[in-house]
Structure formats: C-alpha cells, structure tokens
Amino acid sequence: MFAAAVAMAPVGLGGTPAQADDSYAPEVPTSCNVAAPTVKVGKRVVLEIEVSSNSNLPEVGSVDLAISTVGSARAARTSRLAAKGVVWTRTVRYEGSPIEVVGPKLPRGRYRVTMEFTPDSGEFIGCRNAANFRVGGGGSVDEEPDDNGNLPNTGGPHLSLLLIGLALLAGGGGVLAESRRNRVTRRIA
C-alpha cells in the first residue's frame, strides 16, 4: 500500500502549473452617494451626487437621476417601496469628481431621488442609491440666499468647554514646571 502511494506521488506532483484565464478582466465595485437637503417651497432642489471606488482611476460615466413623489411618511422611510410618480428626470455626465445638479421647483411634499451610475468602461461595476427629502417650510422666493450653509453652532457651551480645557492644560503645565524647579533647587543646596 505504501509502495503504491510512493509510486503515485510523482504523477500527482507533475503536470502543468495553474494558469488564470487570459480573458479575465477585474471589475472594481463603485459606491453611489446622493444627497438632497430639505428645500423651502419655491426654491429649486440642489442634488449633490458622488461616485467613489477603491481605485486610482477616475469613475467616468453617466448618472441617471429621477425625483418621484412619495405618498406618506411611512413610505418615505421605507427604502423599497415604489414611488407614486416620477416628476423629474435628468441624465448627467460624471467625470470622477462630486457634482451638484440643480433640479426643479417642487410643491410641498415628500420626495425620493434615485441615482444610477453607468460606467463607460468595463473596469467598474455600476451602482445605484436613493435618498428621501422634503419640500416644506415657508419663505418667499424674493428672500436673500442664506450663505451660511450647514454651519454648526460655533459658540455656546462648546466654546466654554474648550476654554476650560485650555485653562486646565495651562494649570497642569504650571504645576509641572514648579515641581521640577523645586527638585533642582533642593539638589543644589
């Protein structure tokens, strides 16, 4: 039995080395991100879209956008529910960097924007994503634009905590310096 196994060993070890199929082309998965902040009635929707991948090549292709109405608050929270009706569509060219697309003025209500990326080359796999947003709130169309954007609160308790931390740091540094100075003077005396 052992002799048969030893005799068969060279047969199993010999042969051709493993080779990959030459027609294999790696495909890089992509990730789609679409954002639509809450919009006031009478203002145009601004969609921010981005396609990213784990590659050093730019993601180039076309992005199909569609805005649909959503019936209720529950339907807006559920990602797989079908929308009531498409109210706006647009196809834009994506060249590897985030872009903003200005959409239509919409009446008050809940909406869903869907995004689908179709790459030009076979190196990338397409992606799709969706986001919900709301058109509501007042405001006239003649208002000056708010140039603050989405800035966070820049004052208040956060600033006081920063100042308290800075005071504690300075106080600790002073205590450390004083304790070292006392040690040095004791050794000299």
C-alpha positions in Angstrom: 0.0 0.0 0.0 2.8 2.4 0.9 4.7 1.4 -2.2 1.7 2.3 -4.4 1.4 5.7 -2.7 5.1 6.4 -3.2 4.8 5.3 -6.9 1.8 7.6 -7.5 3.3 10.7 -5.8 5.3 11.8 -8.8 2.2 11.5 -11.0 0.2 13.9 -8.7 3.1 16.4 -8.4 3.9 16.5 -12.1 1.8 18.3 -14.6 1.2 21.9 -15.7 1.1 24.8 -13.3 -2.2 26.5 -12.7 -2.9 29.3 -15.1 -5.6 32.1 -15.0 -7.9 32.6 -17.9 -6.5 35.4 -20.1 -9.9 36.9 -20.7 -10.4 37.8 -17.0 -10.7 41.5 -16.5 -11.0 42.7 -12.9 -14.1 44.9 -12.2 -14.0 47.4 -9.4 -17.2 48.0 -7.5 -18.4 51.6 -7.1 -20.4 53.3 -4.4 -23.1 55.9 -5.2 -24.0 58.7 -2.8 -26.8 61.2 -3.4 -27.9 63.9 -1.0 -30.8 66.3 -1.2 -31.3 68.6 1.8 -34.8 69.9 2.8 -35.9 72.6 0.5 -38.2 75.6 1.0 -41.3 75.9 -1.1 -40.5 77.9 -4.2 -36.8 77.1 -4.2 -35.0 74.7 -6.6 -33.8 71.3 -5.4 -30.0 71.0 -5.4 -28.8 67.4 -5.6 -25.2 66.5 -4.6 -24.0 63.3 -6.2 -20.8 61.4 -5.9 -19.4 58.1 -7.2 -16.5 56.5 -5.5 -14.4 53.4 -5.8 -11.3 51.8 -4.3 -9.3 52.6 -7.4 -6.9 55.2 -8.6 -8.8 55.6 -11.9 -11.5 58.2 -12.2 -15.1 57.0 -12.3 -16.3 58.2 -15.7 -19.8 57.5 -17.0 -23.4 58.7 -16.9 -25.7 59.2 -13.9 -29.4 58.9 -14.3 -31.4 60.9 -11.7 -35.1 60.8 -11.0 -37.3 62.5 -8.5 -40.5 60.8 -7.5 -43.3 61.7 -5.1 -43.7 59.5 -2.0 -47.2 59.0 -0.6 -46.8 59.1 3.2 -44.2 59.5 6.0 -44.1 55.7 6.4 -43.5 55.2 2.6 -40.7 57.8 2.8 -38.9 55.8 5.5 -39.2 52.5 3.6 -36.5 52.3 1.0 -38.0 49.5 -1.1 -41.5 51.0 -1.6 -42.3 52.1 -5.1 -42.8 55.8 -5.6 -46.1 57.3 -6.7 -45.0 59.0 -9.8 -41.8 60.4 -11.4 -41.9 64.2 -11.6 -38.4 64.9 -12.9 -35.6 63.0 -14.7 -32.2 64.0 -15.9 -29.0 62.3 -17.2 -25.7 64.0 -16.4 -22.1 63.2 -17.3 -19.9 62.1 -14.3 -16.2 62.7 -14.7 -14.8 61.5 -11.4 -15.5 64.4 -9.0 -18.6 65.2 -7.0 -21.1 67.5 -8.7 -24.2 69.5 -7.8 -27.3 69.2 -10.1 -29.9 71.8 -9.8 -33.4 70.3 -10.1 -36.9 71.7 -10.4 -39.0 73.8 -8.1 -41.4 71.4 -6.4 -44.6 71.8 -4.4 -44.8 71.0 -0.7 -44.5 67.2 -0.1 -42.2 64.3 0.4 -40.0 63.1 -2.5 -37.4 60.4 -3.3 -34.4 60.9 -5.5 -32.8 57.9 -7.2 -29.4 57.8 -8.8 -28.0 55.1 -11.1 -24.3 55.2 -12.3 -23.5 53.5 -15.6 -19.7 53.4 -16.2 -18.2 54.0 -19.6 -15.5 51.3 -19.3 -15.8 47.7 -18.2 -13.3 48.3 -15.3 -16.1 49.5 -13.0 -19.4 48.0 -11.9 -22.3 50.4 -11.8 -24.1 51.4 -8.7 -27.4 52.9 -7.5 -28.7 54.7 -4.5 -31.7 56.7 -3.3 -32.4 59.4 -0.7 -35.6 60.9 0.6 -36.1 64.6 1.1 -38.9 67.0 1.9 -40.1 70.2 0.4 -41.7 72.4 3.0 -41.3 75.4 5.2 -42.2 78.9 4.2 -40.3 81.7 2.7 -40.8 83.8 -0.2 -38.8 83.5 -3.4 -37.5 87.0 -3.0 -35.5 86.3 0.2 -31.8 86.8 0.1 -29.9 83.5 0.0 -28.6 82.1 3.2 -24.8 82.0 2.7 -24.1 80.2 6.0 -24.9 76.8 4.5 -24.9 74.0 7.1 -22.5 75.6 9.6 -22.7 74.1 13.1 -23.2 76.2 16.2 -19.9 78.0 16.6 -20.4 79.3 20.1 -22.1 78.5 23.4 -21.2 75.6 25.6 -18.7 74.1 23.2 -16.5 77.2 23.3 -16.7 77.2 27.2 -15.6 73.6 27.3 -12.6 74.4 25.1 -11.6 77.4 27.3 -11.9 75.2 30.5 -9.7 72.6 28.9 -7.2 75.2 27.9 -7.1 76.5 31.4 -6.6 73.0 32.9 -3.8 72.4 30.4 -2.0 75.6 31.3 -2.5 75.0 35.1 -1.1 71.5 34.8 1.9 72.8 32.9 2.5 75.4 35.6 2.3 72.7 38.4 4.7 70.5 36.5 7.2 73.4 36.0 7.0 74.4 39.6 7.6 70.8 40.9 10.7 70.4 38.7 12.1 73.8 39.8 11.8 72.7 43.4 13.6 69.5 42.8 16.5 71.3 41.1 16.9 73.8 43.9 16.9 71.1 46.6 19.8 69.2 44.9 21.9 72.4 44.6 21.5 73.4 48.2 
